[in-house]
């Protein structure tokens, strides 16, 4: 993967976490409730929302379904 592709991947990842947090708050869903619904750890979800972790497609689908 070249440098430009890596930079685009990072930009996309940062947008996803921010967008997940926005949608969760807009819908009034607490982080612990999303954790229960998705089966994902609260700490992991928090790291995703703060753009500290990247996620794969399966995780994104779980979160989307939980929202």
C-alpha positions, 0 to 999 in steps of 0.5 A: 500500500502506498503512502497516499492509500494509507493516508486515505485509510486513516482519514476514512477511519477517523470519519467513521468513529466520529460519525458513529458517535454523532449518530449514537448521541443523536439517537439517545443511545448510551455507550453501555446500551450499544455495547450490550446490543452489539456484543462489543466492549464499552472500552473498545467502542469508546476507542472507536468513537475517539478514532483510536482504533480502526474497525473492520466491516463486520464490526461496522455492521454490528454497530450500524445494526445496534444504532 
